[in-house]
Amino acid sequence: MKIGTKKYELKYSIQRINMIEAATGVPVMASMQKNGGMLGIAEYETYFAYALKEEGSDTFVPFKEARELAEKYLVERGYAEAITEVIEAIERDCPFFFQAG
């Protein structure tokens, strides 16, 4: 995804999910199921910010900067596209959430 002049990607891991759950106080899957995959704006910004990296980088963007970029992306691309980026990245990076019993 492009924000301003730079390319970024969202990358989730168990560690990143733990950080998101600690910040929001709600399990990721509970939040997604409760709202049919739709996140509130504050949740979206948290999910986005904890997973944002410059494309090809091993380092995550600092949280405060990433949260500002999350807002910018939301304004530029719209809610549906922004949420889709987050959900698709979680599905890609955390398939353990979606395994059948």
N, CA and C atoms as an extended XYZ file, in Angstrom:
303
Properties=species:S:1:pos:R:3:atomname:S:1:resname:S:1:resid:I:1 pbc="F F F"
N         0.846       -1.169        0.000 N   MET     1
C         0.000        0.000        0.000 CA  MET     1
C         0.890        1.229        0.000 C   MET     1
N         0.414        2.270       -0.613 N   LYS     2
C         1.181        3.511       -0.690 CA  LYS     2
C         0.506        4.574        0.172 C   LYS     2
N         1.314        5.231        1.007 N   ILE     3
C         0.834        6.353        1.809 CA  ILE     3
C         1.823        7.480        1.576 C   ILE     3
N         1.346        8.566        1.026 N   GLY     4
C         2.249        9.645        0.639 CA  GLY     4
C         3.151        9.144       -0.474 C   GLY     4
N         4.469        9.238       -0.273 N   THR     5
C         5.414        8.806       -1.305 CA  THR     5
C         6.060        7.467       -0.992 C   THR     5
N         5.716        6.859        0.153 N   LYS     6
C         6.356        5.604        0.568 CA  LYS     6
C         5.403        4.429        0.450 C   LYS     6
N         5.997        3.239        0.273 N   LYS     7
C         5.223        2.006        0.241 CA  LYS     7
C         5.367        1.294        1.583 C   LYS     7
N         4.229        0.808        2.072 N   TYR     8
C         4.168        0.135        3.364 CA  TYR     8
C         3.478       -1.209        3.218 C   TYR     8
N         3.599       -2.017        4.269 N   GLU     9
C         2.878       -3.273        4.350 CA  GLU     9
C         2.482       -3.507        5.795 C   GLU     9
N         1.439       -4.298        5.982 N   LEU    10
C         1.035       -4.708        7.314 CA  LEU    10
C         1.548       -6.117        7.542 C   LEU    10
N         2.164       -6.342        8.693 N   LYS    11
C         2.713       -7.660        9.006 CA  LYS    11
C         2.333       -8.014       10.437 C   LYS    11
N         1.556       -9.085       10.589 N   TYR    12
C         1.098       -9.530       11.901 CA  TYR    12
C         1.834      -10.793       12.319 C   TYR    12
N         1.974      -10.953       13.622 N   SER    13
C         2.553      -12.152       14.224 CA  SER    13
C         1.855      -12.333       15.570 C   SER    13
N         2.130      -13.435       16.233 N   ILE    14
C         1.532      -13.640       17.553 CA  ILE    14
C         1.949      -12.513       18.490 C   ILE    14
N         3.201      -12.102       18.429 N   GLN    15
C         3.675      -10.998       19.274 CA  GLN    15
C         2.891       -9.711       18.979 C   GLN    15
N         2.686       -9.400       17.722 N   ARG    16
C         1.940       -8.193       17.352 CA  ARG    16
C         0.478       -8.304       17.795 C   ARG    16
N        -0.113       -9.482       17.670 N   ILE    17
C        -1.492       -9.695       18.120 CA  ILE    17
C        -1.581       -9.488       19.632 C   ILE    17
N        -0.594      -10.016       20.377 N   ASN    18
C        -0.565       -9.797       21.830 CA  ASN    18
C        -0.530       -8.313       22.165 C   ASN    18
N         0.252       -7.546       21.430 N   MET    19
C         0.343       -6.107       21.661 CA  MET    19
C        -0.999       -5.420       21.386 C   MET    19
N        -1.654       -5.817       20.316 N   ILE    20
C        -2.960       -5.243       19.962 CA  ILE    20
C        -3.988       -5.573       21.038 C   ILE    20
N        -4.014       -6.833       21.473 N   GLU    21
C        -4.982       -7.238       22.489 CA  GLU    21
C        -4.723       -6.529       23.819 C   GLU    21
N        -3.464       -6.332       24.169 N   ALA    22
C        -3.130       -5.603       25.395 CA  ALA    22
C        -3.575       -4.143       25.291 C   ALA    22
N        -3.384       -3.550       24.119 N   ALA    23
C        -3.750       -2.144       23.922 CA  ALA    23
C        -5.264       -1.930       23.901 C   ALA    23
N        -6.001       -2.854       23.277 N   THR    24
C        -7.449       -2.684       23.138 CA  THR    24
C        -8.232       -3.311       24.286 C   THR    24
N        -7.626       -4.281       24.970 N   GLY    25
C        -8.321       -4.985       26.037 CA  GLY    25
C        -9.340       -5.984       25.534 C   GLY    25
N        -9.278       -6.303       24.238 N   VAL    26
C       -10.246       -7.218       23.636 CA  VAL    26
C        -9.503       -8.198       22.727 C   VAL    26
N        -9.796       -9.502       22.813 N   PRO    27
C        -9.179      -10.443       21.876 CA  PRO    27
C        -9.520      -10.069       20.429 C   PRO    27
N        -8.567      -10.228       19.553 N   VAL    28
C        -8.751       -9.880       18.143 CA  VAL    28
C        -9.968      -10.582       17.552 C   VAL    28
N       -10.061      -11.882       17.735 N   MET    29
C       -11.170      -12.619       17.119 CA  MET    29
C       -12.517      -12.224       17.730 C   MET    29
N       -12.553      -11.945       19.015 N   ALA    30
C       -13.807      -11.507       19.642 CA  ALA    30
C       -14.266      -10.188       19.032 C   ALA    30
N       -13.334       -9.288       18.827 N   SER    31
C       -13.674       -7.997       18.235 CA  SER    31
C       -14.179       -8.159       16.812 C   SER    31
N       -13.492       -8.989       16.032 N   MET    32
C       -13.899       -9.169       14.631 CA  MET    32
C       -15.246       -9.884       14.538 C   MET    32
N       -15.483      -10.879       15.383 N   GLN    33
C       -16.749      -11.617       15.336 CA  GLN    33
C       -17.914      -10.759       15.827 C   GLN    33
N       -17.667       -9.980       16.858 N   LYS    34
C       -18.728       -9.151       17.441 CA  LYS    34
C       -19.278       -8.164       16.415 C   LYS    34
N       -18.417       -7.658       15.597 N   ASN    35
C       -18.821       -6.617       14.648 CA  ASN    35
C       -18.793       -7.069       13.198 C   ASN    35
N       -18.814       -8.365       12.967 N   GLY    36
C       -18.838       -8.872       11.597 CA  GLY    36
C       -17.634       -8.446       10.776 C   GLY    36
N       -16.468       -8.357       11.420 N   GLY    37
C       -15.248       -7.987       10.704 CA  GLY    37
C       -15.027       -6.489       10.576 C   GLY    37
N       -15.945       -5.700       11.087 N   MET    38
C       -15.797       -4.253       11.037 CA  MET    38
C       -15.207       -3.775       12.359 C   MET    38
N       -14.242       -2.887       12.292 N   LEU    39
C       -13.593       -2.357       13.477 CA  LEU    39
C       -13.973       -0.900       13.664 C   LEU    39
N       -14.029       -0.468       14.921 N   GLY    40
C       -14.194        0.952       15.193 CA  GLY    40
C       -12.933        1.682       14.748 C   GLY    40
N       -13.005        2.968       14.608 N   ILE    41
C       -11.865        3.754       14.125 CA  ILE    41
C       -10.653        3.602       15.050 C   ILE    41
N       -10.855        3.699       16.363 N   ALA    42
C        -9.733        3.560       17.298 CA  ALA    42
C        -9.120        2.167       17.206 C   ALA    42
N        -9.967        1.138       17.089 N   GLU    43
C        -9.456       -0.227       16.927 CA  GLU    43
C        -8.667       -0.346       15.628 C   GLU    43
N        -9.240        0.139       14.538 N   TYR    44
C        -8.558        0.098       13.249 CA  TYR    44
C        -7.175        0.728       13.355 C   TYR    44
N        -7.097        1.932       13.943 N   GLU    45
C        -5.807        2.617       14.048 CA  GLU    45
C        -4.806        1.799       14.852 C   GLU    45
N        -5.262        1.145       15.912 N   THR    46
C        -4.380        0.312       16.731 CA  THR    46
C        -3.902       -0.902       15.945 C   THR    46
N        -4.818       -1.596       15.291 N   TYR    47
C        -4.459       -2.781       14.498 CA  TYR    47
C        -3.462       -2.400       13.400 C   TYR    47
N        -3.724       -1.300       12.742 N   PHE    48
C        -2.892       -0.821       11.642 CA  PHE    48
C        -1.512       -0.420       12.159 C   PHE    48
N        -1.503        0.392       13.222 N   ALA    49
C        -0.251        0.962       13.712 CA  ALA    49
C         0.718       -0.087       14.248 C   ALA    49
N         0.209       -1.104       14.920 N   TYR    50
C         1.099       -2.129       15.466 CA  TYR    50
C         1.690       -3.043       14.394 C   TYR    50
N         1.133       -3.037       13.210 N   ALA    51
C         1.596       -3.948       12.158 CA  ALA    51
C         2.304       -3.256       10.996 C   ALA    51
N         2.412       -1.930       11.009 N   LEU    52
C         2.923       -1.192        9.854 CA  LEU    52
C         4.445       -1.216        9.752 C   LEU    52
N         4.905       -1.595        8.551 N   LYS    53
C         6.334       -1.585        8.220 CA  LYS    53
C         6.500       -0.951        6.853 C   LYS    53
N         7.643       -0.314        6.638 N   GLU    54
C         7.947        0.108        5.273 CA  GLU    54
C         8.170       -1.162        4.468 C   GLU    54
N         7.730       -1.163        3.239 N   GLU    55
C         7.857       -2.345        2.390 CA  GLU    55
C         9.316       -2.774        2.315 C   GLU    55
N         9.577       -4.052        2.576 N   GLY    56
C        10.925       -4.598        2.512 CA  GLY    56
C        11.756       -4.401        3.767 C   GLY    56
N        11.227       -3.694        4.760 N   SER    57
C        11.962       -3.423        5.997 CA  SER    57
C        11.660       -4.493        7.042 C   SER    57
N        12.610       -4.721        7.934 N   ASP    58
C        12.395       -5.633        9.051 CA  ASP    58
C        11.920       -4.898       10.297 C   ASP    58
N        11.867       -3.576       10.223 N   THR    59
C        11.547       -2.746       11.378 CA  THR    59
C        10.142       -2.165       11.259 C   THR    59
N         9.414       -2.214       12.351 N   PHE    60
C         8.079       -1.623       12.368 CA  PHE    60
C         8.186       -0.105       12.516 C   PHE    60
N         7.251        0.595       11.914 N   VAL    61
C         7.177        2.049       12.036 CA  VAL    61
C         6.843        2.361       13.499 C   VAL    61
N         7.486        3.359       14.110 N   PRO    62
C         7.147        3.722       15.487 CA  PRO    62
C         5.644        3.976       15.627 C   PRO    62
N         5.079        3.531       16.762 N   PHE    63
C         3.625        3.530       16.942 CA  PHE    63
C         2.970        4.880       16.669 C   PHE    63
N         3.490        5.945       17.242 N   LYS    64
C         2.861        7.262       17.069 CA  LYS    64
C         2.806        7.663       15.594 C   LYS    64
N         3.913        7.481       14.897 N   GLU    65
C         3.955        7.795       13.458 CA  GLU    65
C         3.011        6.880       12.684 C   GLU    65
N         2.999        5.603       13.038 N   ALA    66
C         2.143        4.636       12.345 CA  ALA    66
C         0.668        4.950       12.552 C   ALA    66
N         0.319        5.415       13.739 N   ARG    67
C        -1.078        5.764       13.994 CA  ARG    67
C        -1.486        6.973       13.147 C   ARG    67
N        -0.599        7.926       12.986 N   GLU    68
C        -0.873        9.074       12.112 CA  GLU    68
C        -1.035        8.621       10.665 C   GLU    68
N        -0.207        7.672       10.244 N   LEU    69
C        -0.313        7.138        8.884 CA  LEU    69
C        -1.606        6.342        8.706 C   LEU    69
N        -2.048        5.673        9.757 N   ALA    70
C        -3.313        4.942        9.707 CA  ALA    70
C        -4.469        5.911        9.431 C   ALA    70
N        -4.450        7.036       10.128 N   GLU    71
C        -5.497        8.033        9.918 CA  GLU    71
C        -5.427        8.600        8.497 C   GLU    71
N        -4.222        8.891        8.039 N   LYS    72
C        -4.046        9.428        6.688 CA  LYS    72
C        -4.551        8.426        5.645 C   LYS    72
N        -4.218        7.157        5.831 N   TYR    73
C        -4.668        6.120        4.896 CA  TYR    73
C        -6.193        6.018        4.895 C   TYR    73
N        -6.794        6.077        6.074 N   LEU    74
C        -8.249        6.007        6.186 CA  LEU    74
C        -8.910        7.153        5.436 C   LEU    74
N        -8.392        8.353        5.612 N   VAL    75
C        -8.957        9.530        4.953 CA  VAL    75
C        -8.779        9.444        3.437 C   VAL    75
N        -7.594        9.004        2.992 N   GLU    76
C        -7.308        8.931        1.548 CA  GLU    76
C        -8.065        7.809        0.852 C   GLU    76
N        -8.155        6.643        1.484 N   ARG    77
C        -8.701        5.457        0.821 CA  ARG    77
C       -10.114        5.097        1.212 C   ARG    77
N       -10.564        5.594        2.343 N   GLY    78
C       -11.904        5.265        2.811 CA  GLY    78
C       -11.900        4.082        3.768 C   GLY    78
N       -12.961        4.021        4.556 N   TYR    79
C       -13.084        3.014        5.607 CA  TYR    79
C       -13.010        1.590        5.060 C   TYR    79
N       -13.795        1.281        4.039 N   ALA    80
C       -13.871       -0.094        3.539 CA  ALA    80
C       -12.503       -0.608        3.093 C   ALA    80
N       -11.762        0.179        2.344 N   GLU    81
C       -10.452       -0.263        1.868 CA  GLU    81
C        -9.461       -0.392        3.019 C   GLU    81
N        -9.505        0.545        3.947 N   ALA    82
C        -8.579        0.507        5.087 CA  ALA    82
C        -8.816       -0.729        5.948 C   ALA    82
N       -10.070       -1.020        6.256 N   ILE    83
C       -10.401       -2.197        7.069 CA  ILE    83
C       -10.055       -3.473        6.320 C   ILE    83
N       -10.316       -3.511        5.029 N   THR    84
C        -9.988       -4.685        4.218 CA  THR    84
C        -8.497       -4.976        4.265 C   THR    84
N        -7.658       -3.947        4.205 N   GLU    85
C        -6.194       -4.138        4.305 CA  GLU    85
C        -5.839       -4.856        5.601 C   GLU    85
N        -6.424       -4.414        6.704 N   VAL    86
C        -6.133       -5.003        8.014 CA  VAL    86
C        -6.609       -6.453        8.069 C   VAL    86
N        -7.859       -6.686        7.722 N   ILE    87
C        -8.444       -8.035        7.819 CA  ILE    87
C        -7.709       -9.019        6.916 C   ILE    87
N        -7.425       -8.622        5.683 N   GLU    88
C        -6.710       -9.519        4.766 CA  GLU    88
C        -5.310       -9.835        5.268 C   GLU    88
N        -4.637       -8.867        5.872 N   ALA    89
C        -3.293       -9.107        6.400 CA  ALA    89
C        -3.343      -10.061        7.593 C   ALA    89
N        -4.342       -9.912        8.449 N   ILE    90
C        -4.491      -10.842        9.579 CA  ILE    90
C        -4.769      -12.248        9.063 C   ILE    90
N        -5.659      -12.381        8.094 N   GLU    91
C        -5.959      -13.698        7.513 CA  GLU    91
C        -4.711      -14.328        6.900 C   GLU    91
N        -3.902      -13.533        6.231 N   ARG    92
C        -2.682      -14.020        5.581 CA  ARG    92
C        -1.627      -14.430        6.610 C   ARG    92
N        -1.415      -13.579        7.611 N   ASP    93
C        -0.308      -13.775        8.548 CA  ASP    93
C        -0.646      -14.644        9.753 C   ASP    93
N        -1.914      -14.781       10.052 N   CYS    94
C        -2.342      -15.524       11.241 CA  CYS    94
C        -3.392      -16.582       10.876 C   CYS    94
N        -3.025      -17.534       10.026 N   PRO    95
C        -4.016      -18.532        9.604 CA  PRO    95
C        -4.538      -19.381       10.755 C   PRO    95
N        -3.812      -19.425       11.865 N   PHE    96
C        -4.252      -20.205       13.019 CA  PHE    96
C        -5.591      -19.721       13.569 C   PHE    96
N        -5.955      -18.464       13.314 N   PHE    97
C        -7.247      -17.946       13.737 CA  PHE    97
C        -8.401      -18.596       12.954 C   PHE    97
N        -8.123      -19.077       11.775 N   PHE    98
C        -9.188      -19.490       10.871 CA  PHE    98
C        -9.195      -20.976       10.570 C   PHE    98
N        -8.453      -21.761       11.356 N   GLN    99
C        -8.426      -23.210       11.174 CA  GLN    99
C        -9.717      -23.808       11.727 C   GLN    99
N       -10.232      -24.769       11.006 N   ALA   100
C       -11.435      -25.473       11.472 CA  ALA   100
C       -11.049      -26.393       12.632 C   ALA   100
N       -11.960      -26.536       13.594 N   GLY   101
C       -11.737      -27.336       14.785 CA  GLY   101
C       -11.434      -28.735       14.461 C   GLY   101
